Amino acid sequence: MCSSVDRLVDSEGAIIQGLAIPDDLNRPTRGTRGTGSPVPGELVMTSPLRTPALALGLLLFVGTHMFAQVQAGGNAMPASTATQLPLSSRPQGGVTAQQTSQPVGTSSVNVITPSIQIQAPYSGSVRDPSAVDEIPLSLTEAIRRGLQFNLGEVSASSAVRQARAQRGAALSELLPHVSTSVGETGAKLDLQTEGLGSSTFGNLGVSIPATVGPFHYYSLQGNVSASVVDLTSLYNYRSASMNANASALTARDARELVIFAVAGSYMQILRTQAQVLAQTDQVQYAQALYDQAQAQSEAGTKAEIDAFRILVQLQTEQQRLRSEESDLKKQSFAFARLLGLPVNARITFTSILNEDATPPFGVEQAVQQALARRQDLKAQEAQVRAAEATVKAARAEHMPTASIQGYYGLQGINPDQGRSVFSATASVSIPVFEGGRVRSDVEQANAALDQHRAELDDQRGVVELQVRSAYEDLDVAITQAQVAKSNRELALKILKQSQDRFASGATDSVEVVQSQQTLGTALDDYVSALYAENLARISLSRAMGEAEQQIPTLLKDK
């Protein structure tokens, strides 16, 4: 305050000159008899500017007014509030493997039909600028590209960066805030609106001007404010830290999902490729059989109807081949989208489906391992801890807070002339009545905590369900693959014998067509069973939280 007064006194040319002093106050007053000398016994009234106490009082008033207008150093920092968490933290989208049962009564040995479902963002990617139109891909290379370009991984990385930034913002509320300001202030004051007028000093004959100014001054100062005691900000920082940890764990789980999506799609394409090759063999069998039947019909050794039956079968097999080739192309298009490749890229798949009849773990051991290693489960636990910190932050809104503020700098009427000024303020804010805001914040934080705890408990059940279901699917798929392999070998023998019987005239074309259909079903069953077994293995690896370690080694390179 003294520094402000010094500034105002030094700038009397700007401020005091703004005091409108009536001329009669500068002339001799009653009691001087025109000589300027006081007469004994008479009251002597002087100009207010020649009364030091009165002038100093007016200067103090003006300085205090300006100090209050242009400085904020004495104001307490606003009270902190709890940063509320969303009610649910479960990520949207995902990758799942589904196995549905076949209806009873079909001739297929496949009792389960596996498929992999990929939802956004894992079904998309960012474009690889260096991608080429023709590329060979092993499963390991495909996974590497997926982890680099898949949109699920990109989105998870962005979420981690955002959570870390929010943690930094929460930390900033606990650290001092320092700034520098340079300013020029111009002002003109209306003293009457501030309670100063001619009647302020009674009948002392003092004339107070209506306004003071205009005047101005320059300032250069450094400002600092810091929170000394603020439990709400402290718990907000802890909650943000737990959120950042949860985002990092969710990003690790996203890597598992990307690997699962890439591997499942890769295997699905291998299955479709095998089905195309098997269907091509079926077309070749039908074509050879039709050529034979047509020749026998023309020679008169077989009825023309036999050739017609085989021709119908040939055309049917050819249409199936076209459909499966189209399906293979569409799957390749979708697979390219997972990896950031051009949609029409020509991909050569260099890995093959593997046969392994040994389950990797006992089911109980697999469940315990999953509960200990699943990253999404750990992320949910971190979210619960974040919600607990948010509840504490909301309850701490009842507590007092302490802060310090101040500034130090130079002020003067000219930029090259100034004096040092400073201000330091320590304040304590005690909540008395907040209109129910704190209670509502606590209730909102408790609701989010209850929801996160419920989701954590549910997620444990989801993990166990996924492990046990994948284990059962793998057990069925292993036996299914063994039966399908045996049926394929028997169907080949049946077709060979039927062709020999037809060539010798021992049977008609009906038996050959039926044998060919049996072989087609057996080949499709074998490919589907092998795909189901491999998909069940990667599903189990994903359910156990071991996708990144186990899945890249499941397939063999050609």
C-alpha positions in Angstrom: 0.0 0.0 0.0 2.8 2.3 0.8 4.3 1.8 -2.6 1.1 2.7 -4.2 1.0 5.9 -2.1 4.5 6.7 -3.2 3.5 6.3 -6.8 0.5 8.6 -6.3 2.5 11.2 -4.5 5.2 11.1 -7.2 2.5 11.5 -9.9 1.0 14.6 -8.3 1.3 16.3 -11.7 -1.1 13.6 -13.0 -3.4 13.2 -10.0 -3.3 16.3 -7.8 -3.6 18.5 -10.9 -6.8 16.6 -11.5 -8.3 18.0 -8.3 -10.4 20.9 -9.3 -9.5 23.6 -6.7 -11.8 26.6 -6.7 -10.1 30.0 -7.1 -11.6 31.4 -3.9 -9.8 28.7 -1.9 -6.5 30.0 -3.2 -7.4 33.6 -2.3 -7.0 35.1 1.2 -9.9 33.9 3.4 -11.8 35.5 6.3 -9.4 36.4 9.1 -6.4 37.5 7.0 -7.7 41.1 6.5 -6.3 41.0 3.0 -2.7 40.7 4.2 -2.4 37.0 4.3 -1.5 37.2 8.0 -3.8 35.6 10.5 -5.7 37.7 13.0 -5.6 36.5 16.6 -8.8 35.0 17.8 -10.2 34.4 14.3 -10.6 31.0 12.6 -8.2 30.6 9.7 -9.4 28.4 6.7 -6.7 27.3 4.2 -6.8 25.5 0.9 -7.2 21.7 1.3 -4.1 21.1 -0.7 -2.2 23.1 1.9 -3.5 21.0 4.7 -1.1 18.0 4.7 -3.4 15.6 6.6 -6.3 16.3 4.3 -4.3 16.0 1.1 -2.7 12.8 2.4 -6.1 11.4 3.3 -7.4 12.1 -0.2 -4.3 10.6 -1.8 -4.7 7.5 0.4 -8.3 7.2 -0.7 -7.4 7.5 -4.4 -4.5 5.1 -4.0 -6.5 2.5 -2.2 -9.2 2.7 -4.8 -6.8 2.2 -7.6 -5.0 -0.6 -5.8 -8.3 -2.4 -5.3 -9.2 -1.9 -9.0 -6.0 -3.0 -10.7 -4.6 -5.6 -8.3 -6.1 -9.1 -7.6 -3.4 -10.2 -5.2 -5.7 -10.2 -2.2 -8.4 -12.4 -3.6 -8.7 -16.0 -2.4 -8.3 -18.8 -4.9 -11.6 -20.4 -6.0 -12.6 -23.6 -4.2 -11.8 -26.8 -6.0 -14.4 -29.4 -6.9 -14.2 -33.1 -7.5 -13.6 -34.2 -11.1 -16.4 -36.6 -11.7 -15.8 -39.9 -13.5 -18.1 -41.3 -16.2 -20.6 -43.8 -14.9 -19.2 -46.6 -16.9 -15.6 -47.1 -18.2 -16.2 -50.2 -20.4 -14.7 -49.7 -23.9 -17.0 -49.8 -26.8 -16.5 -52.3 -29.6 -14.4 -55.4 -29.5 -13.4 -58.7 -31.0 -15.2 -62.0 -30.2 -15.2 -65.5 -31.4 -18.5 -67.3 -31.7 -19.3 -70.9 -32.2 -22.9 -72.0 -32.9 -24.2 -75.5 -33.0 -25.4 -77.1 -36.2 -29.0 -78.4 -36.4 -29.5 -82.1 -35.7 -30.0 -84.3 -38.8 -27.4 -82.9 -41.1 -24.8 -85.1 -42.7 -21.9 -82.9 -41.7 -19.7 -84.0 -38.8 -19.3 -80.3 -37.8 -21.4 -79.8 -34.7 -20.1 -76.3 -34.2 -19.7 -73.5 -36.7 -17.0 -71.0 -35.7 -16.8 -67.3 -36.7 -15.0 -64.2 -35.5 -16.8 -60.9 -35.0 -14.8 -57.7 -35.3 -16.4 -54.4 -34.4 -15.2 -50.8 -34.8 -12.6 -49.5 -34.2 -10.8 -52.8 -34.6 -12.3 -53.4 -38.1 -10.5 -50.3 -39.4 -7.0 -48.9 -39.8 -5.0 -45.9 -40.9 -3.4 -46.2 -44.3 0.2 -47.3 -44.6 1.7 -44.7 -46.9 4.5 -47.1 -48.0 2.1 -50.1 -48.7 2.4 -51.9 -52.0 -0.3 -53.7 -54.0 1.4 -57.1 -53.8 2.6 -58.4 -50.4 3.4 -61.8 -48.9 2.2 -62.0 -45.3 2.9 -64.6 -42.6 0.8 -64.5 -39.4 3.7 -62.9 -37.5 4.1 -60.1 -40.1 0.3 -59.5 -40.3 0.2 -59.1 -36.5 3.1 -56.7 -36.6 1.3 -54.5 -39.2 -1.9 -54.7 -37.2 -0.3 -53.4 -34.1 1.1 -50.5 -36.1 -1.8 -49.5 -38.3 -5.0 -50.9 -36.8 -7.4 -48.2 -35.7 -8.1 -50.0 -32.4 -4.5 -49.7 -31.4 -4.3 -46.1 -32.6 -7.4 -45.2 -30.7 -6.1 -46.9 -27.5 -2.8 -45.0 -27.8 -4.6 -41.7 -28.2 -6.7 -42.5 -25.1 -3.5 -43.0 -23.1 -2.1 -39.7 -24.3 -5.3 -37.9 -23.3 -5.4 -39.6 -19.9 -1.8 -38.6 -19.2 -2.6 -35.0 -20.2 -5.6 -35.0 -17.8 -3.3 -36.3 -15.1 -0.9 -33.4 -15.9 -3.7 -30.9 -15.7 -4.7 -32.3 -12.2 -1.1 -32.0 -11.1 -0.9 -28.4 -12.2 -3.6 -27.5 -9.6 -1.2 -28.6 -6.9 1.8 -26.6 -8.2 2.4 -22.9 -8.1 1.2 -20.8 -11.0 3.7 -18.1 -12.0 3.0 -15.4 -14.7 4.4 -12.1 -15.9 2.3 -9.1 -16.8 3.1 -5.8 -18.5 0.4 -3.1 -18.5 -0.5 0.5 -18.9 -3.4 1.8 -16.8 -5.4 5.0 -17.5 -8.2 6.1 -15.2 -10.5 8.9 -14.2 -12.4 8.6 -10.9 -15.8 10.1 -9.9 -15.3 10.9 -6.2 -19.0 11.5 -5.6 -19.9 7.9 -6.5 -17.3 6.9 -3.8 -18.9 9.0 -1.1 -16.6 12.1 -1.4 -18.2 15.5 -1.9 -18.4 19.0 -0.5 -20.4 17.9 2.5 -17.9 15.1 3.4 -15.9 17.4 5.7 -18.9 19.3 7.1 -18.7 23.1 7.3 -14.9 23.2 7.2 -15.2 25.0 3.9 -13.3 22.3 2.0 -14.3 22.0 -1.6 -13.9 18.5 -3.1 -13.8 18.2 -6.9 -16.3 15.9 -8.6 -13.6 13.9 -10.5 -10.0 13.0 -10.3 -8.0 12.5 -13.4 -7.5 11.4 -16.0 -4.1 9.9 -15.0 -2.2 6.8 -16.0 0.8 4.7 -15.0 2.8 1.7 -16.3 3.5 -1.6 -14.5 5.8 -4.6 -15.0 5.3 -7.4 -12.4 5.6 -11.1 -11.8 2.6 -12.8 -10.2 2.5 -16.0 -8.3 -0.3 -18.1 -6.7 -0.2 -21.4 -5.0 -2.4 -23.8 -3.2 -1.0 -24.7 0.2 -3.7 -27.0 1.5 -6.3 -28.4 -0.9 -7.3 -32.0 -0.3 -9.8 -32.0 -3.2 -7.2 -31.1 -5.7 -4.9 -33.8 -4.2 -7.5 -36.5 -4.6 -8.4 -35.3 -8.1 -4.7 -35.9 -9.0 -4.8 -39.4 -7.5 -8.0 -40.1 -9.4 -6.4 -38.8 -12.6 -3.3 -41.0 -12.0 -5.4 -44.1 -11.6 -7.3 -43.2 -14.8 -4.0 -42.9 -16.6 -3.0 -46.3 -15.3 -6.3 -47.7 -16.4 -5.9 -46.3 -19.9 -2.4 -47.8 -20.2 -3.8 -51.2 -19.2 -6.7 -50.8 -21.6 -4.2 -50.1 -24.3 -2.4 -53.3 -23.5 -5.7 -55.1 -23.7 -6.3 -53.4 -27.1 -3.1 -54.9 -28.4 -4.5 -58.4 -27.4 -7.7 -57.6 -29.2 -5.8 -56.4 -32.3 -3.8 -59.7 -32.3 -6.9 -61.7 -31.8 -8.7 -59.9 -34.7 -5.7 -60.3 -37.1 -5.1 -63.9 -36.2 -8.8 -64.9 -36.4 -9.3 -63.1 -39.8 -6.1 -64.7 -41.1 -7.3 -68.2 -40.1 -10.7 -67.5 -41.6 -9.1 -66.7 -44.9 -6.9 -69.8 -44.8 -10.1 -71.8 -44.2 -11.8 -70.1 -47.2 -8.7 -70.7 -49.3 -8.8 -74.4 -48.4 -12.5 -74.6 -49.2 -11.8 -73.0 -52.6 -9.1 -75.6 -53.3 -11.4 -78.4 -52.2 -14.2 -77.0 -54.3 -11.9 -76.8 -57.3 -11.2 -80.5 -56.9 -14.9 -81.1 -56.8 -15.3 -79.3 -60.1 -12.5 -81.3 -61.6 -14.0 -84.5 -60.4 -17.4 -83.6 -61.8 -15.9 -82.4 -65.1 -14.0 -85.7 -65.5 -17.0 -87.7 -64.6 -19.2 -85.7 -67.0 -16.7 -86.2 -69.8 -16.7 -89.9 -69.2 -20.5 -90.1 -69.0 -20.9 -88.0 -72.2 -18.5 -90.3 -74.0 -20.3 -93.4 -72.9 -23.6 -91.9 -73.8 -22.4 -91.1 -77.3 -21.0 -94.7 -77.6 -24.5 -96.0 -76.5 -23.1 -97.8 -73.5 -24.9 -95.5 -71.0 -28.2 -93.7 -71.0 -28.2 -90.0 -71.8 -29.9 -89.3 -68.5 -26.8 -90.3 -66.6 -24.8 -87.6 -68.4 -27.6 -85.1 -67.6 -27.4 -85.9 -63.9 -23.7 -85.5 -63.8 -24.0 -82.2 -65.8 -26.4 -80.8 -63.2 -23.9 -81.8 -60.5 -21.0 -80.2 -62.5 -22.9 -76.9 -62.9 -23.8 -76.8 -59.2 -20.2 -77.4 -58.2 -19.0 -74.7 -60.6 -21.4 -72.2 -59.0 -20.3 -73.1 -55.5 -16.8 -72.4 -56.6 -17.7 -69.0 -57.9 -19.4 -68.1 -54.6 -16.5 -69.3 -52.5 -14.0 -67.4 -54.6 -16.1 -64.2 -54.2 -16.3 -64.8 -50.5 -12.5 -65.2 -50.4 -12.0 -61.8 -52.2 -14.3 -60.0 -49.8 -12.5 -61.5 -46.8 -9.2 -60.4 -48.3 -10.6 -56.9 -48.7 -11.7 -56.8 -45.1 -8.4 -58.2 -43.9 -6.5 -55.5 -45.8 -8.5 -52.9 -43.9 -7.3 -54.3 -40.6 -3.6 -53.8 -41.6 -3.7 -50.4 -43.3 -3.2 -52.0 -46.8 -5.0 -50.9 -50.0 -8.4 -52.7 -50.1 -7.5 -54.3 -53.4 -4.0 -55.4 -52.3 -3.0 -58.9 -53.6 -2.0 -60.7 -50.4 -0.2 -64.0 -50.4 -0.8 -65.9 -47.1 2.3 -67.8 -46.2 1.2 -69.5 -43.0 -1.0 -72.6 -42.8 -3.4 -74.1 -40.3 -1.9 -76.3 -37.6 -3.0 -79.6 -36.1 -2.4 -80.1 -32.4 -4.5 -82.4 -30.4 -3.2 -81.4 -27.0 -5.0 -78.8 -24.8 -2.4 -76.4 -23.4 -3.7 -76.2 -19.8 -6.1 -77.7 -17.4 -9.3 -75.6 -17.2 -8.9 -74.6 -13.6 -5.3 -73.5 -14.1 -6.4 -71.5 -17.2 -9.1 -69.7 -15.2 -6.7 -68.7 -12.4 -4.1 -67.6 -14.9 -6.7 -65.5 -16.7 -7.8 -63.8 -13.5 -4.2 -62.9 -12.7 -3.1 -61.7 -16.2 -6.1 -60.2 -18.1 -5.3 -56.5 -18.8 -8.9 -55.5 -19.0 -9.5 -56.8 -15.6 -6.6 -54.9 -14.2 -7.8 -51.8 -16.0 -11.2 -52.2 -14.3 -9.5 -52.5 -10.9 -7.7 -49.3 -11.6 -11.0 -47.6 -12.5 -12.4 -48.6 -9.1 -9.4 -47.1 -7.3 -9.9 -43.9 -9.4 -13.6 -43.8 -8.4 -12.6 -44.2 -4.7 -10.3 -41.2 -5.0 -13.0 -39.2 -6.6 -15.3 -39.9 -3.7 -12.6 -38.7 -1.3 -12.2 -35.6 -3.5 -15.9 -34.9 -3.2 -16.0 -35.3 0.5 -12.9 -33.1 0.9 -15.0 -30.2 -0.5 -16.2 -29.7 3.1 -12.6 -29.1 4.3 -10.9 -25.6 4.5 -8.4 -24.7 1.8 -5.3 -22.4 2.2 -3.6 -20.5 -0.6 -1.0 -17.8 -1.1 -0.9 -15.1 -3.8 1.2 -12.2 -4.6 3.2 -10.1 -7.0 6.4 -8.1 -7.2 7.3 -5.6 -9.9 7.8 -2.0 -11.0 5.2 0.8 -11.4 5.6 4.4 -12.4 4.1 7.2 -14.5 6.8 6.7 -17.2 8.1 3.4 -18.6 11.7 4.4 -17.8 10.9 5.5 -14.2 9.4 3.3 -11.7 9.6 2.0 -8.1 9.4 -1.5 -6.8 6.0 -2.6 -5.5 4.8 -5.9 -4.1 1.9 -7.6 -2.5 1.7 -10.9 -0.6 -1.5 -12.5 0.6 -2.3 -15.7 2.5 -5.9 -16.8 2.7 -7.9 -19.6 4.2 -11.3 -20.5 2.8 -13.8 -22.3 5.0 -16.9 -23.7 3.3 -20.0 -22.7 5.4 -23.0 -23.2 3.1 -22.8 -24.4 -0.5 -26.5 -25.0 -1.2 -26.2 -28.8 -1.3 -23.5 -28.8 -4.0 -21.0 -30.8 -2.0 -23.7 -33.4 -1.1 -24.6 -33.8 -4.7 -21.0 -34.2 -5.7 -20.5 -36.9 -3.1 -23.7 -38.7 -4.2 -22.6 -38.6 -7.9 -19.1 -39.9 -7.0 -20.6 -42.7 -4.9 -22.9 -43.7 -7.8 -20.0 -43.9 -10.2 -18.0 -46.0 -7.6 -20.9 -48.5 -7.1 -21.1 -48.8 -10.9 -17.4 -49.5 -11.3 -17.4 -52.0 -8.5 -20.3 -53.8 -10.1 -18.6 -53.8 -13.5 -15.4 -55.2 -11.9 -17.3 -58.0 -10.3 -19.1 -58.7 -13.6 -15.9 -58.6 -15.5 -14.4 -61.4 -13.4 -17.4 -63.5 -14.3 -17.0 -62.6 -18.0 -13.3 -63.6 -17.9 -14.1 -67.0 -16.3 -17.0 -67.6 -18.8 -14.7 -66.8 -21.7 -12.0 -69.2 -20.5 -14.3 -72.1 -19.8 -16.3 -71.6 -23.0 -13.1 -71.4 -25.1 -11.8 -74.5 -23.3 -15.0 -76.5 -24.1 -14.9 -75.2 -27.8 -11.3 -76.4 -28.1 -12.1 -79.8 -26.6 -14.9 -80.3 -29.1 -12.9 -78.9 -32.0 -10.0 -81.3 -31.4 -12.3 -84.4 -31.5 -14.2 -82.9 -34.4 -11.0 -82.4 -36.4 -10.0 -86.0 -35.8 -13.4 -87.4 -37.0 -13.4 -85.1 -40.0 -9.9 -86.2 -41.0 -11.0 -89.9 -40.8 -14.2 -89.1 -42.8 -12.2 -87.4 -45.5 -10.0 -90.4 -46.1 -13.0 -92.7 -46.2 -14.9 -90.4 -48.6 -11.9 -90.5 -51.0 -12.0 -94.3 -51.0 -15.8 -94.3 -51.5 -15.6 -92.0 -54.5 -12.8 -94.0 -56.0 -14.8 -97.2 -55.8 -17.9 -95.5 -57.2 -16.0 -94.2 -60.1 -14.6 -97.7 -60.8 -18.0 -99.3 -60.5 -19.5 -96.7 -62.9 -16.7 -97.2 -65.4 -17.3 -101.0 -65.3 -21.1 -100.6 -65.7 -21.8 -102.0 -62.2 -23.7 -98.9 -61.2 -25.3 -95.7 -62.6 -24.4 -92.1 -62.1 -26.5 -91.6 -59.0 -24.1 -93.5 -56.9 -21.2 -91.5 -58.3 -22.9 -88.2 -57.7 -23.7 -89.2 -54.1 -20.2 -90.3 -53.5 -18.9 -87.0 -54.9 -21.3 -85.0 -52.6 -20.1 -87.1 -49.7 -16.5 -86.3 -50.4 -17.3 -82.6 -50.8 -19.0 -82.6 -47.4 -16.0 -84.5 -45.8 -13.5 -82.0 -47.3 -15.5 -79.0 -46.1 -15.9 -80.7 -42.7 -12.2 -81.2 -42.3 -11.3 -77.6 -43.3 -14.0 -76.2 -41.0 -12.9 -78.5 -38.1 -9.3 -77.5 -38.5 -10.3 -73.8 -38.5 -12.5 -74.3 -35.5 -9.6 -75.9 -33.6 -7.2 -73.1 -34.4 -9.8 -70.4 -33.6 -10.6 -72.1 -30.3 -6.9 -72.1 -29.5 -6.5 -68.3 -30.1 -9.8 -67.7 -28.3 -8.3 -69.5 -25.3 -5.1 -67.6 -25.5 -7.1 -64.3 -25.6 -9.3 -65.4 -22.7 -6.2 -66.2 -20.6 -4.5 -62.8 -21.5 -1.7 -64.5 -23.4 -2.6 -63.5 -26.9 0.6 -61.5 -27.6 2.8 -64.3 -26.3 1.1 -67.4 -27.8 -0.9 -66.5 -30.9 2.0 -65.6 -33.2 3.4 -69.1 -32.7 0.2 -71.1 -33.4 0.4 -71.2 -37.2 3.2 -72.8 -39.3 4.8 -71.1 -42.2 4.7 -72.9 -45.6 
